[in-house]
Amino acid sequence: MSGARVVARGWGWRHAGRRRWAVSHLDLDLQAGQRVLLLGASGSGKSTVLRGLAGVLGDAEDGEAAGELTIDGAAAASLRGVAGLVLQDPDAQVILARVGDDIAFACENLGVARDEIWRRVDRAMDAVGLPFTRDHPTTRLSGGQKQRLALAGVLAMQPRLLLLDEPTANLDPEGAEEVRDAVIRAAAQTGATLVVVEHRVSLWADHVDRVIVLGETGVLADGAPDAVFASHERELTAAGVWVPGVPPAFAAADRTGSGDLLLGARDLGVGRRAFGAKTAVPAASGISLDVRAGRALAVTGPNGAGKSTLALTLAGLLEPVAGDLAATDELRVGLHPAPARWRSRELLTRIGTVFQAPEHQLLTSRVRDELAVGPRALGLDAAQMAERVDPLLERLRLTHLVAVNPFTLSGGEKRRLTVAAALATRPRVLVLDEPTYGQDARTWRELAALIDDVRAQGTGVLFVSHDRELVEALADHEVAL
């Protein structure tokens, strides 16, 4: 097997209903078997390029194309089985109920022989580090494990063009290196052309042949990794690209808040109940922690340790399976001590939540409407809503997207939108799951500064993260599961 050659000539794509092109004037020539790291600021069109190569952007009803995009001389959208794509949102690629069946799905559609399918499934599971049997339920996977699952399904296809969109974003550092190594091995064994979109630049820089950086129109930089980072460091940093060795340059404000207890957990056990099940499956136990006004608490640990389940429990969206979780009088203001007993409107001003997968909390068809959901539920009038919504749009670089459907945003834009939506109701406690997922260096600093400002104003912040730079910059305390 050999890799595929990719050629773009003046290629561009604009989503239906948008004025701005997601990608425009793109000229590329990727030789078969090359390993390419595709970089650019959040919203620069990296995911659009990968979807274009995979042939899944849609037809004229979905958007407008310009120029040409070919794989081995044929239109990318006309090919089947040549390209394998791992999407930015792993939930979007989970199709079947069992791990083995899900990995086998693409191979079955390509007509691979049954015995060969299962050999490929087992090899792919081992390669990405999925420590389960084939019949393990996909509903019992963490976000990071779903990323491994999606990658395993693509590796089992043995495509000639391997396209990965933020493949390690939800993985712990050890898991990220394990997945990267699996990808590099697979590309070496099959000769596949590899294109990776990733904000963890230093993770991949020593393992690719070429770095391509997208700008507002076309290519901003292109060449060998060391040469690109050395000759374009200032330009790339200004554009928001993470450059190896260049720190995020962020300093948190002084801790001057009261530190009053808002939410306390003692010997807490957390878990989730599968659809139709009578009891929850425990995810973590023996957890004790305090969420305090004006303080930031980081929850860290490997994938599958129960971090997201803990966050949802602290946010009042899941019942504890053991132990005690209680809000203090200052937070509950006359309500029951258990947040899980509160109604959604009662949660709005008390505990705001940002899910690990942004798509899980998008409710409307316009960005501005998304930010107005909470304030409207609180009964605010138009002027009061605008007073809350407009500054958030401006600060998180979403103003030009106010009329856009949130589901068509990039992963980084969706994350900033959901953070803004949680802040629009001005909750006393803010729970965030991987808040810097999919962010470039510039928007990382802006998000970190916004979270820090909220904390400085007296909000209790709890965030789940694999981002050590964020933990070191913001956390007053850390709980490792």
Residue pairs with C-beta under 8 A, 6 or more apart in sequence:
1 158
1 160
1 190
1 191
1 192
2 32
2 33
2 160
2 191
3 32
3 33
3 34
3 160
3 161
3 190
3 191
3 192
3 193
4 32
4 71
4 72
4 82
4 83
4 160
4 161
4 192
4 193
5 29
5 30
5 31
5 32
5 71
5 72
5 73
5 193
6 28
6 29
6 30
6 53
6 69
6 70
6 71
6 76
6 161
6 193
6 195
7 28
7 29
7 30
7 68
7 69
7 70
7 73
8 26
8 27
8 28
8 29
8 67
8 68
8 69
8 70
9 27
9 67
9 68
10 25
10 26
10 27
10 66
10 67
10 68
11 23
11 26
11 27
11 28
11 52
11 65
11 66
11 67
11 68
11 69
12 21
12 22
12 23
12 24
12 25
12 26
12 65
12 66
12 67
13 21
13 22
13 23
13 45
13 48
13 52
13 57
13 63
13 64
13 65
13 66
14 20
14 21
14 22
14 24
14 63
14 64
15 22
15 62
15 63
15 408
16 61
16 62
16 63
16 64
17 404
17 405
18 63
18 404
18 408
20 400
21 45
21 66
22 45
22 48
23 45
23 48
23 49
23 52
23 214
24 66
24 217
24 218
25 67
25 217
25 218
26 49
26 67
26 214
26 218
26 219
27 218
27 219
28 212
28 219
30 36
30 193
30 195
30 210
31 193
32 160
32 191
32 193
33 187
33 191
33 192
33 193
34 193
34 194
34 209
34 210
35 184
35 187
35 193
35 194
35 196
35 207
35 208
35 209
35 210
36 193
36 194
36 195
36 196
36 208
36 209
36 210
36 211
36 212
37 196
37 198
37 201
37 204
37 205
37 208
37 210
37 211
37 212
37 225
38 46
38 49
38 50
38 195
38 196
38 197
38 212
38 214
39 46
39 197
39 198
39 201
39 211
39 212
39 213
39 214
39 236
39 241
39 242
40 46
40 213
40 214
40 215
40 220
40 239
40 241
40 440
41 239
41 240
41 241
41 440
41 442
41 443
42 240
42 410
42 412
42 413
42 416
42 438
42 439
42 440
42 442
42 443
43 397
43 409
43 410
43 412
43 413
44 214
44 215
44 216
45 214
46 165
46 197
46 214
46 410
47 88
47 165
47 197
47 410
47 411
48 57
49 195
49 214
50 85
50 163
50 164
50 165
50 195
50 197
51 57
51 85
52 69
52 76
52 77
53 69
53 71
53 76
53 83
53 85
53 161
53 163
53 195
54 76
54 83
54 84
54 85
54 163
55 76
55 77
55 78
55 79
55 80
55 83
56 85
57 63
57 65
57 77
68 75
69 75
69 76
69 77
70 76
71 79
71 82
71 83
71 161
72 82
76 83
80 110
81 110
81 157
81 159
82 159
82 160
82 161
83 159
83 160
83 161
83 162
83 163
84 106
84 154
84 155
84 157
84 159
84 161
84 162
84 163
85 154
85 163
85 164
85 165
86 93
86 147
86 150
86 151
86 154
86 163
86 164
86 165
86 167
87 93
87 150
87 165
88 165
88 166
88 169
88 197
88 410
88 411
88 438
89 357
89 358
89 359
89 411
90 143
90 146
90 147
90 149
90 150
90 170
91 143
91 146
91 357
91 359
91 360
92 359
93 146
93 149
93 150
93 153
94 102
94 138
94 141
94 146
94 149
94 150
95 102
95 105
96 102
96 105
96 138
97 137
97 138
97 139
98 134
98 135
98 136
98 137
98 138
99 125
99 130
99 132
99 133
99 134
99 135
99 136
99 137
99 138
99 141
99 149
100 118
100 121
100 125
100 133
100 134
100 135
100 136
101 134
102 138
102 149
102 153
103 121
103 124
103 125
103 149
103 152
103 153
103 156
104 117
104 118
104 120
104 121
104 156
105 153
106 153
106 154
106 156
106 157
107 116
107 117
107 120
107 121
107 156
107 157
108 117
110 157
112 120
117 156
118 134
120 156
120 158
121 134
121 152
121 156
122 134
123 155
123 156
124 151
124 152
124 153
124 155
124 156
125 132
125 134
125 152
127 152
127 155
127 182
127 185
127 186
128 148
128 149
128 151
128 152
128 155
128 178
128 179
128 182
129 148
129 175
129 178
129 179
129 182
130 145
130 148
130 149
130 152
137 274
138 146
138 149
139 274
139 275
140 274
140 281
141 149
141 304
142 303
142 304
142 308
143 170
143 303
143 308
143 356
143 357
143 434
144 170
144 171
144 172
144 175
144 303
144 304
145 303
145 304
146 170
147 167
147 168
147 169
147 170
147 171
147 179
148 171
148 175
148 179
151 164
151 167
151 179
151 182
151 183
154 162
154 164
155 162
155 182
155 183
155 186
158 190
158 192
159 192
160 190
160 191
160 192
160 193
161 192
161 193
161 195
162 183
162 186
162 187
162 192
162 193
162 194
162 195
163 195
164 183
164 194
164 195
164 196
164 197
164 198
165 197
165 411
166 197
166 198
166 199
166 411
166 437
166 438
167 179
167 180
167 183
167 196
167 198
168 175
168 176
168 179
168 180
168 198
168 200
168 203
169 198
169 199
169 200
169 411
169 434
169 437
169 438
170 303
170 356
170 434
170 437
170 466
171 179
171 303
171 466
172 301
172 302
172 303
172 466
173 466
173 468
174 302
175 302
175 303
176 200
176 203
176 466
177 203
180 203
180 204
180 207
183 194
183 196
184 207
186 192
187 193
187 194
194 208
196 204
196 208
198 204
199 242
199 438
199 439
199 440
200 242
201 241
201 242
201 243
201 244
202 242
202 244
202 245
205 211
205 225
205 229
205 244
206 225
208 225
209 224
210 222
210 223
210 224
210 225
211 221
211 222
211 223
211 224
211 225
211 228
211 229
212 219
212 221
212 222
213 219
213 220
213 221
213 222
213 228
213 232
213 236
213 239
213 241
214 220
215 239
220 232
220 235
220 236
220 239
221 228
221 231
221 232
221 235
221 236
222 228
223 231
228 236
229 236
229 243
229 244
229 245
233 243
233 246
236 243
237 243
237 246
237 441
239 440
239 442
240 440
240 441
240 442
240 443
241 440
241 441
242 440
242 441
243 441
246 441
247 469
248 441
248 444
248 445
248 448
248 469
248 473
249 445
250 444
250 445
250 448
250 449
250 473
251 473
252 448
252 452
252 473
252 474
253 452
253 453
253 455
253 456
255 294
255 295
255 476
256 294
256 456
257 292
257 293
257 294
257 295
257 455
257 456
257 457
257 458
258 293
258 294
258 458
259 292
259 293
259 294
259 295
260 292
260 293
260 328
260 330
261 290
261 291
261 292
261 293
261 328
261 330
262 291
262 292
262 293
262 327
262 328
262 330
262 331
262 428
262 429
262 460
263 290
263 291
263 314
263 325
263 326
263 327
263 328
263 331
263 339
263 351
263 429
263 460
264 289
264 290
264 291
264 324
264 325
264 326
264 328
265 287
265 288
265 289
265 290
265 314
265 323
265 324
265 325
266 288
266 323
266 324
267 285
267 286
267 287
267 288
267 322
267 323
267 324
268 285
268 286
268 287
268 288
268 289
268 310
268 313
268 320
268 322
268 323
268 324
268 325
269 282
269 284
269 285
269 286
269 287
269 320
269 321
269 322
269 323
270 282
270 283
270 284
270 285
270 287
270 306
270 309
270 310
270 312
270 313
270 318
270 320
270 321
271 280
271 281
271 282
271 283
271 284
271 306
271 309
271 318
271 321
272 280
272 281
272 283
272 309
272 318
273 279
273 280
273 281
274 281
280 318
280 319
280 321
282 321
282 322
283 305
283 306
283 309
283 310
284 305
284 306
284 307
284 309
284 310
284 481
285 321
285 322
285 323
286 323
287 310
287 323
287 479
287 481
289 297
289 477
289 479
290 297
291 297
291 314
291 429
291 460
291 461
291 462
292 460
293 330
293 428
293 458
293 459
293 460
294 455
294 456
294 457
294 458
294 459
294 460
295 455
295 460
295 461
295 476
295 477
296 451
296 452
296 455
296 461
296 462
296 463
296 474
296 475
296 476
296 477
297 460
297 461
297 462
297 463
297 475
297 476
297 477
297 478
297 479
298 462
298 463
298 464
298 465
298 470
298 471
298 474
298 475
298 477
298 478
298 479
299 307
299 310
299 311
299 462
299 463
299 464
299 465
299 478
299 479
299 480
299 481
300 307
300 464
300 465
300 466
300 471
300 478
300 479
300 480
300 481
301 307
301 480
301 481
305 481
306 481
307 433
307 464
307 481
308 356
308 433
308 464
309 318
310 464
310 481
311 353
311 431
311 432
311 433
311 462
311 464
312 318
312 353
313 319
313 320
313 325
313 340
314 325
314 339
314 351
314 431
314 462
315 339
315 347
315 351
315 353
315 431
316 338
316 339
316 340
316 341
316 342
316 347
316 351
317 340
317 353
318 340
319 340
320 340
325 338
325 339
325 340
326 337
326 338
327 335
327 337
327 338
327 339
327 350
330 428
331 350
331 351
331 428
331 429
332 339
332 342
332 350
333 350
335 341
335 342
335 346
335 350
336 342
339 347
339 350
339 351
342 350
344 377
345 377
345 378
347 427
348 374
348 377
348 378
348 425
348 427
349 378
349 425
349 426
349 427
349 428
350 427
350 428
350 429
351 427
351 428
351 429
351 430
351 431
352 422
352 423
352 425
352 427
352 429
352 430
352 431
353 361
353 422
353 431
353 432
353 433
354 361
354 415
354 418
354 419
354 422
354 430
354 431
354 432
354 433
354 435
355 361
355 418
355 433
356 433
356 434
356 437
356 464
358 411
358 414
358 415
358 417
358 418
359 407
359 414
361 418
361 421
362 370
362 406
362 407
362 414
362 417
362 418
363 370
363 373
364 370
364 373
364 406
365 405
365 406
366 402
366 403
366 404
366 405
366 406
367 393
367 398
367 401
367 402
367 403
367 404
367 406
367 409
367 417
368 389
368 393
368 402
368 403
370 406
370 417
370 421
371 388
371 389
371 392
371 393
371 417
371 420
371 421
371 424
372 385
372 389
372 424
373 421
373 424
374 421
374 422
374 424
374 425
375 384
375 385
375 388
375 389
375 424
375 425
376 385
377 425
378 425
380 388
388 424
388 426
389 424
392 398
392 420
392 423
392 424
393 399
393 402
393 420
395 446
395 450
396 416
396 417
396 419
396 420
396 443
396 446
396 447
396 450
397 416
397 443
397 446
398 413
398 416
398 417
398 420
401 409
401 413
406 414
406 417
409 417
410 438
411 437
411 438
412 437
412 438
412 439
412 440
412 443
414 438
415 435
415 436
415 437
415 438
415 439
415 447
416 439
416 443
416 447
419 432
419 435
419 447
419 450
419 451
422 430
422 432
423 430
423 450
423 454
427 459
428 458
428 459
428 460
429 459
429 460
429 461
429 462
430 451
430 454
430 459
430 460
430 461
430 462
431 462
431 463
432 451
432 461
432 462
432 463
432 464
433 463
433 464
434 464
434 465
434 466
434 467
435 447
435 451
435 463
435 465
435 470
436 444
436 447
436 448
436 465
436 467
436 470
439 447
444 470
448 470
448 473
448 474
451 461
451 463
451 474
452 473
452 474
454 461
455 461
455 474
461 474
463 470
463 474
463 475
465 471
471 478
